[in-house]
Amino acid sequence: MDAWLKTHAIFVTAVSGALYLAGGDSRRLAGDGRTLALMVTGVREGFAAVRALGFPVTPFPLTVLFTRLPQAFVIRYWRRFFAAEAGDVVMGRHARAAAGEMRVLAADCRVMLAQSGMRAPALARLYQAIDAYAGR
C-alpha cells in the first residue's frame, strides 16, 4: 500500500502540475508537447525517487508506461488521452477542483524527493505550477 500511495502521489501531482501550466485545460495540454514532455520527465524522476527509497513503482502498467517505453510514445499516448473528453473527466476536472489537495501532496512529494537524494528539476517546475495555481 505504501508503494502504491507514493507512486500515485508522484503521478497525480505531475499530471496536475502539467494541467495547471496549461491553465487547467486538458485539450490545451494535449496540444502542448513541451509541457507533456515535462510531465513525463517529472513522473520518471519521481518514480526513480520511489525506487531509490526501496519501494516498487506500482501498479505495474504505470511502470511500463513511464519507465520502459520511449518518451515519444508516452507523450503521444498522453496527447491522445488529454485531447479526448475522458482526459478532462478523469484528470482535468479533478485537478481543477483539488488544487489545495495537490499542493499538500506536492509538499509530501518534495519531502520524499529530499529523502531519496534524487534530483528532480522537472518535478520542481511542475510543483511550482501547483503552488501558483493553488495560490491564485
TIRO-2110 file (N, C-alpha, C; in Angstrom, 1 decimal):
// TIRO-2110
0.8, -1.2, 0.0, N, 1, A
0.0, 0.0, 0.0, CA, 1, A
0.9, 1.3, 0.0, C, 1, A
1.9, 1.2, 0.8, N, 2, A
2.8, 2.4, 0.8, CA, 2, A
3.4, 2.7, -0.5, C, 2, A
3.8, 1.7, -1.2, N, 3, A
4.4, 1.9, -2.6, CA, 3, A
3.3, 2.5, -3.5, C, 3, A
2.1, 2.0, -3.5, N, 4, A
1.1, 2.5, -4.3, CA, 4, A
0.8, 3.9, -4.0, C, 4, A
0.7, 4.3, -2.8, N, 5, A
0.4, 5.7, -2.4, CA, 5, A
1.5, 6.6, -2.9, C, 5, A
2.8, 6.2, -2.7, N, 6, A
3.9, 7.0, -3.2, CA, 6, A
3.9, 7.2, -4.7, C, 6, A
3.6, 6.1, -5.4, N, 7, A
3.5, 6.1, -6.9, CA, 7, A
2.4, 7.1, -7.3, C, 7, A
1.2, 6.9, -6.7, N, 8, A
0.1, 7.7, -7.0, CA, 8, A
0.3, 9.2, -6.8, C, 8, A
0.9, 9.5, -5.6, N, 9, A
1.2, 10.9, -5.3, CA, 9, A
2.1, 11.5, -6.4, C, 9, A
3.1, 10.9, -6.8, N, 10, A
4.0, 11.4, -7.8, CA, 10, A
3.3, 11.6, -9.1, C, 10, A
2.5, 10.6, -9.5, N, 11, A
1.8, 10.6, -10.8, CA, 11, A
0.8, 11.7, -10.8, C, 11, A
-0.1, 11.8, -9.8, N, 12, A
-1.2, 12.8, -9.9, CA, 12, A
-0.7, 14.2, -9.7, C, 12, A
0.4, 14.4, -8.9, N, 13, A
0.9, 15.8, -8.8, CA, 13, A
1.6, 16.2, -10.1, C, 13, A
2.3, 15.3, -10.7, N, 14, A
3.0, 15.7, -12.0, CA, 14, A
1.9, 16.0, -13.1, C, 14, A
0.9, 15.2, -13.2, N, 15, A
-0.2, 15.4, -14.1, CA, 15, A
-0.9, 16.8, -13.8, C, 15, A
-1.2, 17.0, -12.5, N, 16, A
-1.9, 18.2, -12.1, CA, 16, A
-1.0, 19.4, -12.4, C, 16, A
0.3, 19.3, -12.1, N, 17, A
1.2, 20.5, -12.4, CA, 17, A
1.2, 20.8, -13.9, C, 17, A
1.2, 19.8, -14.8, N, 18, A
1.1, 20.0, -16.2, CA, 18, A
-0.2, 20.6, -16.6, C, 18, A
-1.3, 20.1, -16.0, N, 19, A
-2.6, 20.7, -16.3, CA, 19, A
-2.6, 22.2, -15.9, C, 19, A
-2.1, 22.5, -14.8, N, 20, A
-2.1, 23.9, -14.3, CA, 20, A
-1.2, 24.8, -15.2, C, 20, A
-0.1, 24.3, -15.7, N, 21, A
0.7, 25.0, -16.7, CA, 21, A
-0.1, 25.3, -18.0, C, 21, A
-1.1, 24.4, -18.3, N, 22, A
-2.0, 24.6, -19.4, CA, 22, A
-3.3, 25.4, -19.0, C, 22, A
-3.3, 26.0, -17.9, N, 23, A
-4.4, 26.8, -17.5, CA, 23, A
-5.6, 25.9, -17.0, C, 23, A
-5.3, 24.7, -16.7, N, 24, A
-6.3, 23.7, -16.2, CA, 24, A
-7.1, 23.1, -17.4, C, 24, A
-6.7, 23.3, -18.6, N, 25, A
-7.4, 22.9, -19.8, CA, 25, A
-6.7, 21.7, -20.4, C, 25, A
-7.5, 20.6, -20.3, N, 26, A
-6.9, 19.3, -20.8, CA, 26, A
-6.6, 19.3, -22.3, C, 26, A
-7.5, 19.9, -23.1, N, 27, A
-7.2, 19.9, -24.5, CA, 27, A
-6.0, 20.8, -24.9, C, 27, A
-5.9, 21.9, -24.1, N, 28, A
-4.7, 22.8, -24.3, CA, 28, A
-3.4, 22.0, -24.0, C, 28, A
-3.5, 21.2, -22.9, N, 29, A
-2.3, 20.4, -22.6, CA, 29, A
-2.0, 19.4, -23.7, C, 29, A
-3.1, 18.8, -24.3, N, 30, A
-2.9, 17.9, -25.4, CA, 30, A
-2.1, 18.5, -26.5, C, 30, A
-2.2, 19.8, -26.7, N, 31, A
-1.5, 20.4, -27.8, CA, 31, A
-0.2, 21.0, -27.5, C, 31, A
0.2, 20.8, -26.2, N, 32, A
1.5, 21.4, -25.7, CA, 32, A
2.5, 20.3, -25.5, C, 32, A
3.3, 20.0, -26.5, N, 33, A
4.3, 18.9, -26.4, CA, 33, A
5.3, 19.2, -25.4, C, 33, A
5.7, 20.4, -25.2, N, 34, A
6.8, 20.7, -24.2, CA, 34, A
6.3, 20.4, -22.8, C, 34, A
5.1, 20.8, -22.5, N, 35, A
4.5, 20.5, -21.2, CA, 35, A
4.3, 19.0, -21.0, C, 35, A
3.8, 18.4, -22.0, N, 36, A
3.7, 16.9, -21.9, CA, 36, A
5.0, 16.2, -21.6, C, 36, A
6.1, 16.7, -22.3, N, 37, A
7.4, 16.1, -22.1, CA, 37, A
7.9, 16.4, -20.7, C, 37, A
7.6, 17.6, -20.2, N, 38, A
7.9, 18.0, -18.8, CA, 38, A
7.2, 17.0, -17.8, C, 38, A
5.9, 16.8, -18.1, N, 39, A
5.2, 15.9, -17.2, CA, 39, A
5.8, 14.5, -17.2, C, 39, A
6.1, 13.9, -18.4, N, 40, A
6.6, 12.6, -18.5, CA, 40, A
8.0, 12.5, -17.8, C, 40, A
8.8, 13.5, -18.0, N, 41, A
10.1, 13.6, -17.3, CA, 41, A
9.9, 13.7, -15.8, C, 41, A
9.0, 14.5, -15.4, N, 42, A
8.7, 14.6, -13.9, CA, 42, A
8.3, 13.3, -13.3, C, 42, A
7.4, 12.6, -14.0, N, 43, A
6.9, 11.3, -13.5, CA, 43, A
8.1, 10.3, -13.4, C, 43, A
8.9, 10.3, -14.4, N, 44, A
10.1, 9.4, -14.4, CA, 44, A
11.0, 9.8, -13.3, C, 44, A
11.3, 11.1, -13.0, N, 45, A
12.1, 11.5, -11.9, CA, 45, A
11.5, 11.0, -10.6, C, 45, A
10.2, 11.2, -10.4, N, 46, A
9.5, 10.8, -9.2, CA, 46, A
9.6, 9.3, -9.0, C, 46, A
9.4, 8.5, -10.1, N, 47, A
9.4, 7.1, -9.9, CA, 47, A
10.8, 6.6, -9.6, C, 47, A
11.8, 7.3, -10.1, N, 48, A
13.2, 7.0, -9.7, CA, 48, A
13.4, 7.2, -8.2, C, 48, A
12.8, 8.2, -7.7, N, 49, A
12.9, 8.5, -6.2, CA, 49, A
12.2, 7.4, -5.4, C, 49, A
11.0, 7.0, -5.9, N, 50, A
10.3, 6.0, -5.2, CA, 50, A
11.1, 4.7, -5.1, C, 50, A
11.8, 4.4, -6.2, N, 51, A
12.6, 3.2, -6.3, CA, 51, A
13.9, 3.4, -5.4, C, 51, A
14.4, 4.6, -5.4, N, 52, A
15.6, 4.8, -4.5, CA, 52, A
15.3, 4.7, -3.0, C, 52, A
14.0, 4.9, -2.7, N, 53, A
13.6, 4.7, -1.3, CA, 53, A
13.3, 3.2, -1.0, C, 53, A
13.4, 2.4, -2.0, N, 54, A
13.3, 0.9, -1.7, CA, 54, A
11.8, 0.4, -2.0, C, 54, A
11.0, 1.2, -2.7, N, 55, A
9.7, 0.8, -3.0, CA, 55, A
9.5, 0.5, -4.5, C, 55, A
8.7, -0.4, -4.8, N, 56, A
8.4, -0.7, -6.2, CA, 56, A
7.4, 0.4, -6.7, C, 56, A
7.5, 0.7, -8.0, N, 57, A
6.5, 1.6, -8.6, CA, 57, A
5.4, 0.7, -9.0, C, 57, A
4.2, 1.0, -8.4, N, 58, A
3.0, 0.2, -8.6, CA, 58, A
1.8, 1.1, -8.8, C, 58, A
0.9, 0.7, -9.7, N, 59, A
0.7, -0.6, -10.4, CA, 59, A
1.7, -0.7, -11.6, C, 59, A
1.9, -2.0, -12.0, N, 60, A
2.9, -2.3, -13.0, CA, 60, A
2.6, -1.6, -14.3, C, 60, A
1.4, -1.4, -14.8, N, 61, A
1.2, -0.6, -16.0, CA, 61, A
1.8, 0.8, -16.0, C, 61, A
1.8, 1.5, -14.9, N, 62, A
2.5, 2.8, -14.8, CA, 62, A
4.0, 2.6, -14.9, C, 62, A
4.6, 1.6, -14.4, N, 63, A
6.0, 1.3, -14.5, CA, 63, A
6.3, 1.1, -16.0, C, 63, A
5.6, 0.3, -16.7, N, 64, A
5.8, 0.1, -18.1, CA, 64, A
5.7, 1.4, -18.9, C, 64, A
4.6, 2.1, -18.7, N, 65, A
4.3, 3.3, -19.5, CA, 65, A
5.4, 4.4, -19.3, C, 65, A
5.8, 4.6, -18.0, N, 66, A
6.7, 5.7, -17.8, CA, 66, A
8.2, 5.3, -17.7, C, 66, A
8.5, 4.1, -17.5, N, 67, A
9.9, 3.8, -17.4, CA, 67, A
10.5, 2.8, -18.4, C, 67, A
9.6, 2.2, -19.2, N, 68, A
10.1, 1.2, -20.2, CA, 68, A
9.9, 1.6, -21.6, C, 68, A
9.0, 2.5, -21.9, N, 69, A
8.6, 2.9, -23.2, CA, 69, A
9.3, 4.2, -23.6, C, 69, A
9.6, 4.4, -24.9, N, 70, A
10.3, 5.6, -25.3, CA, 70, A
9.4, 6.8, -25.0, C, 70, A
10.1, 7.9, -24.6, N, 71, A
9.4, 9.1, -24.2, CA, 71, A
8.4, 9.6, -25.3, C, 71, A
8.8, 9.5, -26.6, N, 72, A
8.0, 10.0, -27.6, CA, 72, A
6.7, 9.2, -27.7, C, 72, A
6.7, 7.9, -27.4, N, 73, A
5.5, 7.1, -27.4, CA, 73, A
4.6, 7.5, -26.2, C, 73, A
5.2, 7.8, -25.1, N, 74, A
4.5, 8.1, -23.9, CA, 74, A
3.8, 9.5, -24.1, C, 74, A
4.5, 10.4, -24.7, N, 75, A
3.9, 11.7, -25.0, CA, 75, A
2.7, 11.6, -25.9, C, 75, A
2.9, 10.8, -27.0, N, 76, A
1.7, 10.6, -27.9, CA, 76, A
0.5, 10.0, -27.2, C, 76, A
0.8, 9.0, -26.3, N, 77, A
-0.3, 8.4, -25.5, CA, 77, A
-1.0, 9.5, -24.7, C, 77, A
-0.3, 10.3, -24.0, N, 78, A
-1.0, 11.4, -23.2, CA, 78, A
-1.6, 12.5, -24.0, C, 78, A
-1.0, 12.7, -25.2, N, 79, A
-1.6, 13.7, -26.1, CA, 79, A
-3.0, 13.3, -26.5, C, 79, A
-3.1, 12.0, -26.9, N, 80, A
-4.5, 11.4, -27.3, CA, 80, A
-5.4, 11.4, -26.1, C, 80, A
-4.9, 11.0, -24.9, N, 81, A
-5.7, 11.0, -23.7, CA, 81, A
-6.3, 12.3, -23.4, C, 81, A
-5.5, 13.3, -23.3, N, 82, A
-5.9, 14.7, -22.9, CA, 82, A
-6.8, 15.4, -24.0, C, 82, A
-6.6, 14.9, -25.2, N, 83, A
-7.4, 15.5, -26.3, CA, 83, A
-8.9, 15.0, -26.3, C, 83, A
-9.1, 13.8, -25.7, N, 84, A
-10.4, 13.2, -25.6, CA, 84, A
-11.2, 13.8, -24.4, C, 84, A
-12.5, 13.6, -24.4, N, 85, A
-13.3, 14.1, -23.3, CA, 85, A
-12.9, 13.3, -22.0, C, 85, A
-12.5, 12.1, -22.1, N, 86, A
-12.2, 11.3, -21.0, CA, 86, A
-11.0, 12.0, -20.2, C, 86, A
-10.1, 12.6, -20.9, N, 87, A
-9.0, 13.3, -20.3, CA, 87, A
-9.4, 14.3, -19.3, C, 87, A
-10.4, 15.1, -19.8, N, 88, A
-10.9, 16.1, -18.9, CA, 88, A
-11.8, 15.5, -17.7, C, 88, A
-12.6, 14.5, -18.0, N, 89, A
-13.4, 13.9, -17.0, CA, 89, A
-12.5, 13.2, -15.9, C, 89, A
-11.6, 12.5, -16.4, N, 90, A
-10.7, 11.7, -15.4, CA, 90, A
-9.7, 12.5, -14.7, C, 90, A
-9.1, 13.4, -15.4, N, 91, A
-7.9, 14.1, -14.8, CA, 91, A
-8.2, 15.6, -14.7, C, 91, A
-8.7, 16.3, -15.7, N, 92, A
-8.8, 17.7, -15.7, CA, 92, A
-9.7, 18.3, -14.7, C, 92, A
-10.9, 17.7, -14.6, N, 93, A
-11.9, 18.2, -13.6, CA, 93, A
-11.4, 18.0, -12.2, C, 93, A
-10.8, 16.9, -11.9, N, 94, A
-10.3, 16.6, -10.6, CA, 94, A
-9.2, 17.6, -10.2, C, 94, A
-8.3, 17.8, -11.1, N, 95, A
-7.1, 18.7, -10.9, CA, 95, A
-7.6, 20.1, -10.6, C, 95, A
-8.6, 20.6, -11.4, N, 96, A
-9.1, 21.9, -11.2, CA, 96, A
-9.8, 22.1, -9.9, C, 96, A
-10.5, 21.1, -9.4, N, 97, A
-11.2, 21.1, -8.2, CA, 97, A
-10.4, 20.9, -6.9, C, 97, A
-9.2, 20.3, -7.1, N, 98, A
-8.4, 19.8, -6.0, CA, 98, A
-7.0, 20.5, -5.9, C, 98, A
-6.9, 21.8, -6.3, N, 99, A
-5.6, 22.5, -6.3, CA, 99, A
-5.0, 22.5, -4.9, C, 99, A
-5.8, 22.7, -3.9, N, 100, A
-5.3, 22.7, -2.5, CA, 100, A
-4.7, 21.3, -2.1, C, 100, A
-5.5, 20.3, -2.5, N, 101, A
-5.0, 18.9, -2.2, CA, 101, A
-3.7, 18.6, -2.9, C, 101, A
-3.6, 19.1, -4.2, N, 102, A
-2.4, 18.9, -5.0, CA, 102, A
-1.2, 19.6, -4.3, C, 102, A
-1.5, 20.7, -3.8, N, 103, A
-0.4, 21.5, -3.1, CA, 103, A
0.1, 20.7, -1.9, C, 103, A
-0.8, 20.1, -1.1, N, 104, A
-0.4, 19.3, 0.0, CA, 104, A
0.4, 18.1, -0.4, C, 104, A
-0.1, 17.4, -1.4, N, 105, A
0.5, 16.2, -2.0, CA, 105, A
1.9, 16.5, -2.5, C, 105, A
2.0, 17.7, -3.2, N, 106, A
3.3, 18.1, -3.7, CA, 106, A
4.3, 18.3, -2.6, C, 106, A
3.9, 18.9, -1.5, N, 107, A
4.7, 19.1, -0.4, CA, 107, A
5.2, 17.8, 0.2, C, 107, A
4.3, 16.8, 0.3, N, 108, A
4.7, 15.5, 0.7, CA, 108, A
5.7, 14.8, -0.3, C, 108, A
5.5, 15.0, -1.6, N, 109, A
6.4, 14.5, -2.6, CA, 109, A
7.8, 15.2, -2.5, C, 109, A
7.8, 16.5, -2.2, N, 110, A
9.1, 17.2, -2.0, CA, 110, A
9.9, 16.6, -0.9, C, 110, A
9.2, 16.2, 0.2, N, 111, A
9.9, 15.5, 1.3, CA, 111, A
10.4, 14.2, 0.8, C, 111, A
9.6, 13.4, 0.1, N, 112, A
10.0, 12.1, -0.4, CA, 112, A
11.3, 12.3, -1.3, C, 112, A
11.2, 13.3, -2.2, N, 113, A
12.4, 13.5, -3.1, CA, 113, A
13.6, 13.8, -2.3, C, 113, A
13.5, 14.7, -1.3, N, 114, A
14.7, 15.0, -0.4, CA, 114, A
15.2, 13.8, 0.3, C, 114, A
14.3, 12.9, 0.8, N, 115, A
14.8, 11.7, 1.5, CA, 115, A
15.5, 10.8, 0.5, C, 115, A
15.1, 10.8, -0.7, N, 116, A
15.7, 9.9, -1.7, CA, 116, A
17.0, 10.3, -2.2, C, 116, A
17.3, 11.6, -2.1, N, 117, A
18.5, 12.2, -2.6, CA, 117, A
18.6, 12.4, -4.1, C, 117, A
17.4, 12.2, -4.7, N, 118, A
17.4, 12.3, -6.2, CA, 118, A
17.1, 13.7, -6.6, C, 118, A
17.7, 14.1, -7.7, N, 119, A
17.4, 15.4, -8.3, CA, 119, A
16.2, 15.3, -9.1, C, 119, A
15.3, 16.3, -9.1, N, 120, A
14.1, 16.2, -9.9, CA, 120, A
13.7, 17.6, -10.4, C, 120, A
14.5, 18.2, -11.3, N, 121, A
14.2, 19.5, -11.8, CA, 121, A
12.8, 19.7, -12.5, C, 121, A
12.4, 18.6, -13.3, N, 122, A
11.1, 18.7, -13.9, CA, 122, A
10.0, 18.7, -12.9, C, 122, A
10.1, 17.9, -11.9, N, 123, A
9.1, 17.9, -10.9, CA, 123, A
9.0, 19.2, -10.1, C, 123, A
10.2, 19.8, -9.9, N, 124, A
10.3, 21.1, -9.2, CA, 124, A
9.5, 22.1, -10.0, C, 124, A
9.6, 22.1, -11.3, N, 125, A
8.9, 23.1, -12.2, CA, 125, A
7.4, 22.8, -12.1, C, 125, A
7.0, 21.5, -12.1, N, 126, A
5.6, 21.2, -12.0, CA, 126, A
5.0, 21.5, -10.7, C, 126, A
5.8, 21.4, -9.6, N, 127, A
5.3, 21.7, -8.3, CA, 127, A
5.2, 23.2, -8.1, C, 127, A
6.0, 24.0, -8.8, N, 128, A
5.9, 25.5, -8.8, CA, 128, A
4.6, 25.8, -9.4, C, 128, A
4.2, 25.1, -10.5, N, 129, A
2.9, 25.4, -11.1, CA, 129, A
1.7, 25.1, -10.2, C, 129, A
1.9, 24.0, -9.4, N, 130, A
0.8, 23.7, -8.4, CA, 130, A
0.7, 24.8, -7.4, C, 130, A
1.8, 25.2, -6.9, N, 131, A
1.8, 26.3, -5.9, CA, 131, A
1.1, 27.6, -6.5, C, 131, A
1.5, 27.9, -7.7, N, 132, A
0.9, 29.1, -8.3, CA, 132, A
-0.6, 29.0, -8.6, C, 132, A
-1.0, 27.8, -9.1, N, 133, A
-2.4, 27.6, -9.4, CA, 133, A
-3.2, 27.6, -8.1, C, 133, A
-2.7, 26.9, -7.1, N, 134, A
-3.4, 26.8, -5.8, CA, 134, A
-3.5, 28.2, -5.1, C, 134, A
-2.5, 29.0, -5.3, N, 135, A
-2.4, 30.3, -4.6, CA, 135, A
-3.1, 31.4, -5.2, C, 135, A
-3.8, 31.2, -6.4, N, 136, A
-4.5, 32.3, -7.1, CA, 136, A
-5.8, 32.5, -6.5, C, 136, A
END
